[in-house]
């Protein structure tokens, strides 16, 4: 005989997140844009300009209670030498991940896959007199990473960043790209 039971949020046993990192900072710029920092695994190596997969566990399956990870690619806004990892995100009301991610708080955990990838890295950029970075919205993240790297200024005599946004509130990303730099 097969026995069935209803799974509710109260009966779900909390799982320990795989590849968990702890949220250390959260700043909401507008009602649709925020940034957050997480701990960086001591074994993690990446090159400025790369991205990683981050996420949270999805809702429990109504029959089994199992939760699958919701993962998305996020560009790392921190330079490779930083001790924490910074990310920018938009808030999408019914987005599978961002509808949950926008509610994270300091001390929460999220999933971070350590394999970093990407081609917007120093090795792939041809040396030149001037480097132009064109960005919109949260797409500024890999450029924010590269702009904090001393090698960028060794490779290029002039670095020009353009950052366009739908509204002035979204430009807060760059104005306060790294509040720790201004302390």
N, CA, C and O of each residue as an XYZ file, in Angstrom:
732
protein
N       0.841     -1.177      0.000
C       0.000      0.000      0.000
C       0.887      1.241      0.000
O       1.863      1.314      0.746
N       0.544      2.207     -0.834
C       1.286      3.452     -0.926
C       0.633      4.492     -0.034
O      -0.589      4.645     -0.027
N       1.456      5.199      0.711
C       0.939      6.211      1.628
C       1.300      7.594      1.091
O       2.449      7.829      0.718
N       0.351      8.493      1.049
C       0.567      9.856      0.586
C       0.312     10.818      1.727
O      -0.535     10.580      2.588
N       1.062     11.911      1.719
C       0.790     12.968      2.687
C       0.989     14.303      1.992
O       1.753     14.406      1.032
N       0.317     15.295      2.470
C       0.421     16.630      1.888
C       1.659     17.320      2.442
O       1.923     17.289      3.644
N       2.408     17.939      1.547
C       3.593     18.685      1.957
C       3.229     20.155      2.023
O       2.713     20.713      1.055
N       3.492     20.781      3.152
C       3.267     22.213      3.300
C       4.585     22.859      3.673
O       5.554     22.166      3.984
N       4.629     24.170      3.644
C       5.846     24.876      4.030
C       6.232     24.576      5.470
O       7.412     24.620      5.819
N       5.249     24.271      6.307
C       5.530     23.965      7.709
C       6.167     22.590      7.888
O       6.891     22.359      8.855
N       5.892     21.669      6.944
C       6.415     20.312      7.097
C       7.706     20.072      6.332
O       8.311     19.006      6.455
N       8.130     21.042      5.551
C       9.367     20.888      4.787
C      10.552     21.016      5.730
O      10.626     21.959      6.517
N      11.465     20.080      5.651
C      12.677     20.144      6.466
C      13.648     21.085      5.768
O      13.963     20.874      4.597
N      14.135     22.127      6.459
C      15.053     23.064      5.822
C      16.323     22.339      5.363
O      16.898     21.536      6.097
N      16.734     22.637      4.159
C      17.940     22.032      3.609
C      19.121     22.969      3.761
O      18.959     24.189      3.783
N      20.283     22.409      3.865
C      21.499     23.214      3.830
C      21.815     23.427      2.363
O      21.896     22.467      1.597
N      21.991     24.658      1.972
C      22.240     24.965      0.570
C      23.562     24.383      0.100
O      24.566     24.454      0.809
N      23.562     23.809     -1.092
C      24.834     23.373     -1.667
C      25.627     24.610     -2.106
O      25.037     25.595     -2.550
N      26.942     24.565     -1.987
C      27.790     25.682     -2.409
C      27.342     27.000     -1.779
O      27.358     28.039     -2.440
N      26.947     26.966     -0.519
C      26.369     28.133      0.148
C      27.418     29.188      0.474
O      28.534     28.878      0.891
N      27.031     30.432      0.272
C      27.808     31.591      0.706
C      26.861     32.498      1.472
O      25.650     32.471      1.254
N      27.414     33.294      2.363
C      26.603     34.139      3.231
C      26.548     35.572      2.709
O      27.564     36.136      2.302
N      25.366     36.144      2.726
C      25.160     37.536      2.313
C      25.744     38.443      3.393
O      25.412     38.309      4.571
N      26.622     39.373      2.984
C      27.272     40.282      3.935
C      26.768     41.726      3.821
O      26.909     42.498      4.769
N      26.191     42.096      2.692
C      25.651     43.451      2.479
C      24.511     43.379      1.483
O      24.529     42.557      0.566
N      23.529     44.233      1.662
C      22.445     44.400      0.690
C      22.117     45.881      0.645
O      21.961     46.508      1.693
N      22.009     46.452     -0.544
C      21.598     47.848     -0.688
C      20.599     47.943     -1.830
O      20.888     47.557     -2.963
N      19.419     48.461     -1.514
C      18.381     48.652     -2.525
C      18.471     50.084     -3.027
O      18.265     51.032     -2.269
N      18.781     50.234     -4.318
C      18.906     51.566     -4.908
C      17.530     52.146     -5.231
O      17.253     53.311     -4.947
N      16.685     51.325     -5.822
C      15.337     51.746     -6.216
C      14.399     50.575     -5.944
O      14.815     49.547     -5.409
N      13.132     50.737     -6.316
C      12.189     49.632     -6.136
C      12.408     48.520     -7.164
O      11.735     47.490     -7.116
N      13.344     48.723     -8.089
C      13.591     47.679     -9.096
C      15.070     47.323     -9.255
O      15.429     46.607    -10.189
N      15.933     47.811     -8.358
C      17.368     47.607     -8.518
C      18.061     47.530     -7.164
O      17.781     48.326     -6.267
N      18.979     46.553     -7.021
C      19.731     46.432     -5.773
C      21.081     45.779     -6.028
O      21.340     45.226     -7.097
N      21.926     45.861     -5.016
C      23.223     45.192     -5.064
C      23.375     44.396     -3.788
O      22.734     44.684     -2.777
N      24.241     43.382     -3.847
C      24.516     42.605     -2.650
C      25.927     42.042     -2.723
O      26.502     41.879     -3.799
N      26.466     41.750     -1.538
C      27.786     41.135     -1.406
C      27.633     39.822     -0.666
O      26.782     39.672      0.211
N      28.476     38.880     -1.042
C      28.500     37.593     -0.352
C      29.939     37.229     -0.021
O      30.882     37.773     -0.596
N      30.089     36.307      0.908
C      31.416     35.809      1.232
C      32.012     35.142      0.002
O      31.298     34.649     -0.872
N      33.314     35.140     -0.042
C      34.018     34.518     -1.166
C      34.732     33.267     -0.650
O      35.497     33.343      0.311
N      34.486     32.127     -1.281
C      35.193     30.918     -0.855
C      36.700     31.127     -0.987
O      37.164     31.682     -1.983
N      37.456     30.692      0.001
C      38.903     30.908     -0.026
C      39.568     30.238     -1.222
O      40.635     30.668     -1.660
N      38.947     29.193     -1.750
C      39.534     28.488     -2.896
C      39.096     29.059     -4.247
O      39.561     28.598     -5.289
N      38.211     30.051     -4.241
C      37.686     30.572     -5.506
C      38.661     31.530     -6.178
O      39.159     32.474     -5.564
N      38.917     31.263     -7.449
C      39.739     32.132     -8.286
C      38.900     32.559     -9.482
O      38.171     31.753    -10.061
N      39.010     33.831     -9.845
C      38.347     34.318    -11.047
C      39.136     35.487    -11.595
O      39.984     36.054    -10.907
N      38.854     35.846    -12.838
C      39.474     37.003    -13.458
C      38.423     38.105    -13.528
O      37.259     37.844    -13.833
N      38.834     39.321    -13.249
C      37.897     40.442    -13.321
C      37.241     40.452    -14.694
O      37.907     40.302    -15.719
N      35.915     40.632    -14.698
C      35.138     40.622    -15.928
C      34.363     39.331    -16.141
O      33.561     39.245    -17.071
N      34.584     38.324    -15.301
C      33.905     37.035    -15.476
C      32.575     37.008    -14.728
O      32.249     37.915    -13.961
N      31.810     35.929    -14.979
C      30.538     35.731    -14.291
C      30.475     34.338    -13.699
O      31.241     33.451    -14.075
N      29.547     34.158    -12.762
C      29.319     32.875    -12.100
C      27.817     32.609    -12.041
O      27.002     33.490    -12.318
N      27.477     31.407    -11.681
C      26.073     31.054    -11.465
C      25.763     31.228     -9.975
O      26.467     30.700     -9.114
N      24.697     31.977     -9.693
C      24.254     32.123     -8.310
C      22.764     31.826     -8.247
O      22.075     31.852     -9.266
N      22.274     31.545     -7.058
C      20.855     31.273     -6.956
C      20.397     30.911     -5.567
O      21.131     31.042     -4.588
N      19.174     30.455     -5.507
C      18.508     30.042     -4.280
C      17.744     28.757     -4.574
O      17.585     28.370     -5.732
N      17.277     28.104     -3.528
C      16.423     26.943     -3.736
C      15.031     27.409     -4.115
O      14.528     28.395     -3.578
N      14.413     26.698     -5.042
C      13.060     27.017     -5.462
C      12.045     26.565     -4.428
O      12.406     26.010     -3.390
N      10.798     26.802     -4.712
C       9.723     26.373     -3.822
C       9.677     24.848     -3.764
O      10.034     24.175     -4.731
N       9.242     24.311     -2.640
C       9.132     22.855     -2.532
C       8.102     22.308     -3.518
O       7.050     22.910     -3.730
N       8.417     21.161     -4.117
C       7.466     20.496     -5.009
C       6.260     20.081     -4.160
O       6.444     19.552     -3.064
N       5.035     20.307     -4.636
C       3.856     20.032     -3.809
C       3.708     18.560     -3.409
O       3.135     18.268     -2.360
N       4.206     17.643     -4.213
C       4.056     16.220     -3.898
C       5.234     15.654     -3.129
O       5.055     14.864     -2.202
N       6.454     16.061     -3.516
C       7.643     15.443     -2.920
C       8.316     16.307     -1.861
O       9.045     15.794     -1.011
N       8.078     17.606     -1.909
C       8.744     18.509     -0.977
C      10.165     18.846     -1.384
O      10.823     19.656     -0.731
N      10.644     18.235     -2.453
C      12.017     18.501     -2.908
C      12.115     19.899     -3.491
O      11.178     20.408     -4.105
N      13.283     20.508     -3.279
C      13.532     21.841     -3.807
C      14.694     21.785     -4.783
O      15.753     21.240     -4.472
N      14.490     22.350     -5.960
C      15.558     22.407     -6.957
C      16.194     23.787     -6.922
O      15.508     24.781     -6.682
N      17.501     23.859     -7.159
C      18.153     25.171     -7.207
C      17.685     25.985     -8.413
O      17.535     25.454     -9.513
N      17.457     27.277     -8.190
C      17.183     28.232     -9.267
C      18.477     29.000     -9.465
O      18.857     29.793     -8.604
N      19.153     28.785    -10.568
C      20.451     29.411    -10.813
C      20.401     30.299    -12.042
O      19.737     29.976    -13.026
N      21.105     31.418    -11.980
C      21.236     32.325    -13.116
C      22.662     32.852    -13.154
O      23.350     32.891    -12.134
N      23.099     33.257    -14.342
C      24.433     33.834    -14.507
C      24.409     35.287    -14.038
O      23.539     36.064    -14.432
N      25.375     35.642    -13.190
C      25.531     37.009    -12.704
C      26.987     37.421    -12.868
O      27.892     36.701    -12.446
N      27.212     38.572    -13.476
C      28.570     39.103    -13.596
C      29.050     39.558    -12.228
O      28.299     40.144    -11.448
N      30.308     39.278    -11.956
C      30.903     39.694    -10.686
C      31.327     41.156    -10.820
O      32.086     41.498    -11.726
N      30.850     42.008     -9.935
C      31.201     43.429     -9.972
C      32.460     43.727     -9.171
O      33.014     44.821     -9.277
N      32.916     42.782     -8.379
C      34.130     42.959     -7.574
C      35.360     42.670     -8.421
O      35.297     41.866     -9.350
N      36.473     43.315     -8.111
C      37.725     42.944     -8.779
C      38.228     41.608     -8.225
O      37.812     41.174     -7.151
N      39.114     40.976     -8.965
C      39.604     39.648     -8.586
C      40.307     39.633     -7.235
O      40.375     38.584     -6.594
N      40.831     40.769     -6.789
C      41.572     40.810     -5.526
C      40.676     41.020     -4.306
O      41.158     40.929     -3.177
N      39.390     41.297     -4.502
C      38.491     41.587     -3.389
C      38.210     40.332     -2.567
O      38.186     39.223     -3.102
N      38.002     40.511     -1.276
C      37.740     39.385     -0.380
C      36.284     38.942     -0.376
O      35.971     37.855      0.110
N      35.382     39.774     -0.915
C      33.981     39.402     -1.041
C      33.582     39.530     -2.501
O      34.341     40.052     -3.318
N      32.394     39.054     -2.824
C      31.888     39.121     -4.193
C      30.663     40.016     -4.220
O      29.728     39.821     -3.443
N      30.666     40.999     -5.115
C      29.540     41.920     -5.240
C      28.800     41.649     -6.545
O      29.408     41.351     -7.573
N      27.467     41.759     -6.483
C      26.611     41.549     -7.649
C      25.544     42.631     -7.686
O      25.171     43.182     -6.651
N      25.051     42.936     -8.897
C      23.920     43.839     -9.084
C      22.759     43.011     -9.614
O      22.965     42.046    -10.349
N      21.544     43.386     -9.245
C      20.384     42.656     -9.741
C      19.197     43.586     -9.901
O      19.038     44.565     -9.172
N      18.383     43.254    -10.864
C      17.094     43.917    -10.995
C      16.087     43.101    -10.191
O      16.370     41.977     -9.777
N      14.914     43.678     -9.977
C      13.844     42.985     -9.273
C      12.735     42.724    -10.283
O      12.168     43.659    -10.848
N      12.432     41.463    -10.505
C      11.357     41.081    -11.414
C      10.278     40.422    -10.564
O      10.510     39.376     -9.957
N       9.107     41.033    -10.522
C       8.044     40.609     -9.608
C       7.766     39.108     -9.669
O       7.690     38.453     -8.629
N       7.618     38.571    -10.841
C       7.310     37.145    -10.972
C       8.484     36.348    -11.527
O       8.305     35.231    -12.011
N       9.669     36.913    -11.459
C      10.846     36.204    -11.948
C      11.135     34.996    -11.069
O      11.048     35.095     -9.845
N      11.475     33.863    -11.664
C      11.722     32.666    -10.869
C      12.766     32.875     -9.777
O      12.589     32.400     -8.655
N      13.852     33.580    -10.091
C      14.891     33.806     -9.084
C      14.783     35.185     -8.444
O      14.792     35.297     -7.218
N      14.682     36.233     -9.253
C      14.754     37.582     -8.686
C      13.577     37.921     -7.773
O      13.706     38.784     -6.905
N      12.432     37.256     -7.952
C      11.311     37.509     -7.042
C      11.671     37.071     -5.624
O      11.118     37.596     -4.657
N      12.589     36.119     -5.489
C      13.053     35.659     -4.170
C      14.339     36.388     -3.762
O      14.501     36.780     -2.606
N      15.243     36.562     -4.720
C      16.551     37.155     -4.445
C      16.422     38.574     -3.894
O      17.224     38.987     -3.057
N      15.424     39.320     -4.356
C      15.268     40.707     -3.915
C      14.952     40.834     -2.427
O      15.003     41.932     -1.873
N      14.626     39.716     -1.778
C      14.281     39.745     -0.353
C      15.405     39.235      0.547
O      15.202     39.078      1.751
N      16.585     38.975     -0.015
C      17.679     38.484      0.822
C      18.096     39.547      1.826
O      17.955     40.747      1.591
N      18.614     39.070      2.955
C      19.075     39.960      4.017
C      20.475     39.520      4.443
O      20.892     38.395      4.165
N      21.185     40.399      5.107
C      22.500     40.058      5.644
C      22.342     38.830      6.538
O      21.450     38.774      7.385
N      23.211     37.860      6.338
C      23.158     36.617      7.100
C      22.492     35.478      6.351
O      22.696     34.314      6.697
N      21.690     35.790      5.319
C      21.072     34.735      4.509
C      22.140     34.021      3.698
O      23.254     34.519      3.536
N      21.786     32.860      3.196
C      22.701     32.125      2.337
C      22.135     32.040      0.929
O      20.921     32.025      0.727
N      23.044     31.983     -0.042
C      22.655     31.720     -1.418
C      23.650     30.753     -2.026
O      24.728     30.517     -1.480
N      23.272     30.204     -3.158
C      24.116     29.239     -3.859
C      25.063     29.999     -4.768
O      24.641     30.898     -5.495
N      26.338     29.646     -4.733
C      27.330     30.241     -5.616
C      28.186     29.121     -6.194
O      28.933     28.464     -5.468
N      28.076     28.906     -7.496
C      28.916     27.923     -8.173
C      30.244     28.602     -8.473
O      30.268     29.667     -9.090
N      31.343     28.003     -8.046
C      32.646     28.657     -8.127
C      33.243     28.725     -9.529
O      34.183     29.489     -9.749
N      32.737     27.964    -10.469
C      33.313     27.986    -11.817
C      32.960     29.317    -12.486
O      31.805     29.569    -12.830
N      33.965     30.150    -12.661
C      33.749     31.449    -13.299
C      34.128     31.351    -14.769
O      35.066     30.641    -15.134
N      33.397     32.063    -15.600
C      33.647     32.059    -17.042
C      33.409     33.454    -17.599
O      32.837     34.317    -16.934
N      33.861     33.659    -18.837
C      33.619     34.925    -19.511
C      34.796     35.324    -20.373
O      35.925     34.885    -20.152
N      34.523     36.157    -21.352
C      35.568     36.597    -22.277
C      35.885     38.083    -22.153
O      36.753     38.585    -22.867
N      35.206     38.791    -21.268
C      35.513     40.213    -21.055
C      36.582     40.310    -19.968
O      36.346     40.828    -18.876
N      37.757     39.797    -20.301
C      38.878     39.728    -19.363
C      40.114     40.322    -20.030
O      40.173     40.432    -21.254
N      41.095     40.702    -19.225
C      42.291     41.354    -19.769
C      42.962     40.557    -20.879
O      43.394     41.135    -21.876
N      43.055     39.245    -20.724
C      43.710     38.407    -21.739
C      43.056     38.528    -23.113
O      43.719     38.373    -24.138
N      41.756     38.806    -23.128
C      41.023     38.870    -24.391
C      40.921     40.291    -24.954
O      40.409     40.480    -26.058
N      41.396     41.277    -24.216
C      41.320     42.669    -24.666
C      42.645     43.088    -25.301
O      43.706     42.947    -24.693
N      42.572     43.594    -26.509
C      43.765     44.053    -27.215
C      44.235     45.366    -26.610
O      43.444     46.282    -26.387
N      45.521     45.442    -26.352
C      46.081     46.695    -25.830
C      45.804     47.824    -26.821
O      45.856     47.632    -28.035
N      45.514     48.989    -26.282
C      45.216     50.153    -27.126
C      45.442     51.414    -26.309
O      45.669     51.359    -25.100
N      45.376     52.542    -26.986
C      45.513     53.815    -26.299
C      44.284     54.079    -25.434
O      44.395     54.540    -24.298
N      43.104     53.777    -25.992
C      41.860     54.106    -25.299
C      40.956     52.869    -25.273
O      40.826     52.160    -26.271
N      40.342     52.628    -24.126
C      39.358     51.547    -23.997
C      38.014     52.164    -23.663
O      37.890     52.967    -22.738
N      37.002     51.770    -24.441
C      35.640     52.240    -24.215
C      34.828     51.107    -23.610
O      34.836     49.991    -24.128
N      34.127     51.384    -22.518
C      33.198     50.441    -21.911
C      31.795     51.022    -22.076
O      31.504     52.095    -21.546
N      30.927     50.324    -22.804
C      29.543     50.750    -22.999
C      28.642     49.834    -22.178
O      28.651     48.617    -22.364
N      27.867     50.420    -21.270
C      27.023     49.579    -20.425
C      25.650     50.192    -20.227
O      25.450     51.397    -20.377
N      24.710     49.319    -19.885
C      23.362     49.740    -19.508
C      22.971     48.992    -18.251
O      23.307     47.817    -18.097
N      22.267     49.654    -17.352
C      21.735     49.006    -16.162
C      22.751     48.173    -15.398
O      23.870     48.615    -15.136
N      22.340     46.952    -15.043
C      23.215     46.069    -14.269
C      24.347     45.505    -15.121
O      25.247     44.845    -14.601
N      24.307     45.761    -16.426
C      25.383     45.336    -17.316
C      26.698     46.042    -17.045
O      27.711     45.744    -17.679
N      26.687     46.974    -16.110
C      27.918     47.660    -15.724
C      28.821     46.756    -14.874
O      30.004     47.054    -14.710
N      28.289     45.674    -14.340
C      29.022     44.834    -13.380
C      30.413     44.397    -13.853
O      31.376     44.613    -13.117
N      30.575     43.796    -15.038
C      31.930     43.377    -15.410
C      32.875     44.564    -15.599
O      34.076     44.448    -15.360
N      32.335     45.698    -16.026
C      33.168     46.891    -16.184
C      33.583     47.443    -14.820
O      34.710     47.904    -14.645
N      32.656     47.390    -13.850
C      32.987     47.829    -12.491
C      34.142     46.990    -11.952
O      35.021     47.498    -11.256
N      34.130     45.726    -12.276
C      35.204     44.824    -11.862
C      36.527     45.225    -12.508
O      37.548     45.341    -11.829
N      36.501     45.434    -13.810
C      37.722     45.792    -14.548
C      38.245     47.179    -14.173
O      39.455     47.399    -14.141
N      37.336     48.115    -13.891
C      37.757     49.472    -13.550
C      38.513     49.543    -12.224
O      39.240     50.505    -11.977
N      38.350     48.552    -11.387
C      39.048     48.521    -10.093
C      40.360     47.744    -10.160
O      41.048     47.591     -9.150
N      40.700     47.261    -11.331
C      41.930     46.482    -11.507
C      43.072     47.375    -11.990
O      42.927     48.040    -13.016
N      44.184     47.408    -11.295
C      45.336     48.207    -11.744
C      45.799     47.836    -13.154
O      46.267     48.699    -13.895
N      45.677     46.576    -13.525
C      46.125     46.146    -14.859
C      45.393     46.876    -15.977
O      45.954     47.093    -17.051
N      44.142     47.256    -15.730
C      43.373     47.987    -16.746
C      44.101     49.268    -17.135
O      44.154     49.628    -18.311
N      44.659     49.949    -16.148
C      45.315     51.238    -16.396
C      46.751     51.054    -16.874
O      47.366     52.003    -17.361
N      47.279     49.870    -16.743
C      48.585     49.557    -17.328
C      48.439     49.235    -18.806
O      49.357     49.484    -19.588
N      47.306     48.690    -19.194
C      47.068     48.265    -20.572
C      46.521     49.379    -21.461
O      46.708     49.356    -22.677
N      45.839     50.360    -20.846
C      45.188     51.415    -21.618
C      45.541     52.773    -21.027
O      45.510     52.955    -19.810
N      45.877     53.729    -21.898
C      46.204     55.082    -21.445
C      44.971     55.833    -20.966
O      45.046     56.661    -20.058
N      43.840     55.536    -21.585
C      42.596     56.195    -21.220
C      41.484     55.158    -21.189
O      41.368     54.338    -22.099
N      40.671     55.195    -20.144
C      39.532     54.288    -20.018
C      38.281     55.143    -19.908
O      38.182     56.006    -19.035
N      37.323     54.899    -20.801
C      36.096     55.684    -20.840
C      34.917     54.747    -20.588
O      34.752     53.742    -21.280
N      34.103     55.084    -19.598
C      32.917     54.304    -19.276
C      31.681     55.110    -19.628
O      31.564     56.273    -19.241
N      30.752     54.497    -20.366
C      29.428     55.087    -20.556
C      28.442     54.158    -19.877
O      28.558     52.936    -19.969
N      27.478     54.742    -19.201
C      26.485     53.948    -18.487
C      25.141     54.621    -18.667
O      24.906     55.704    -18.131
N      24.261     53.986    -19.417
C      22.949     54.558    -19.660
C      21.902     53.788    -18.861
O      22.015     52.579    -18.658
N      20.884     54.517    -18.413
C      19.845     53.922    -17.572
C      18.487     54.478    -17.962
O      18.387     55.543    -18.571
N      17.459     53.751    -17.606
C      16.090     54.215    -17.868
C      15.751     55.464    -17.080
O      15.050     56.350    -17.569
N      16.256     55.527    -15.851
C      15.956     56.674    -15.006
C      17.150     56.956    -14.109
O      18.059     56.134    -13.992
N      17.142     58.123    -13.477
C      18.295     58.539    -12.681
C      18.524     57.644    -11.462
O      19.658     57.520    -10.999
N      17.484     57.027    -10.940
C      17.644     56.133     -9.796
C      18.554     54.964    -10.101
O      19.313     54.514     -9.243
N      18.475     54.474    -11.324
C      19.304     53.333    -11.710
C      20.772     53.704    -11.878
O      21.639     52.830    -11.872
N      21.051     54.981    -12.026
C      22.456     55.387    -12.154
C      23.175     55.308    -10.812
O      24.393     55.476    -10.752
N      22.434     55.056     -9.739
C      23.046     54.917     -8.420
C      24.053     53.780     -8.385
O      24.965     53.789     -7.559
N      23.904     52.811     -9.261
C      24.860     51.698     -9.314
C      26.268     52.245     -9.425
O      27.151     51.871     -8.653
N      26.473     53.118    -10.373
C      27.842     53.596    -10.578
C      28.231     54.663     -9.573
O      29.378     54.710     -9.129
N      27.298     55.511     -9.215
C      27.618     56.566     -8.246
C      28.088     55.981     -6.927
O      28.938     56.557     -6.247
N      27.526     54.829     -6.570
C      27.912     54.171     -5.324
C      28.384     52.750     -5.627
O      28.052     51.813     -4.901
N      29.149     52.596     -6.689
C      29.586     51.267     -7.146
C      30.238     50.465     -6.043
O      30.022     49.258     -5.940
N      31.014     51.106     -5.237
C      31.660     50.407     -4.123
C      31.835     51.398     -2.995
O      32.834     52.115     -2.936
N      30.871     51.437     -2.103
C      30.915     52.417     -1.012
C      32.159     52.256     -0.162
O      32.577     53.213      0.491
N      32.769     51.070     -0.147
C      33.980     50.875      0.634
C      35.143     51.651      0.064
O      36.075     51.983      0.796
N      35.116     51.956     -1.248
C      36.195     52.738     -1.866
C      36.185     54.181     -1.347
O      37.213     54.858     -1.386
N      35.040     54.651     -0.866
C      34.905     56.056     -0.482
C      35.096     56.295      0.999
O      34.952     57.428      1.459
N      35.416     55.262      1.761
C      35.603     55.423      3.204
C      36.989     55.839      3.531
O      37.319     56.020      4.703
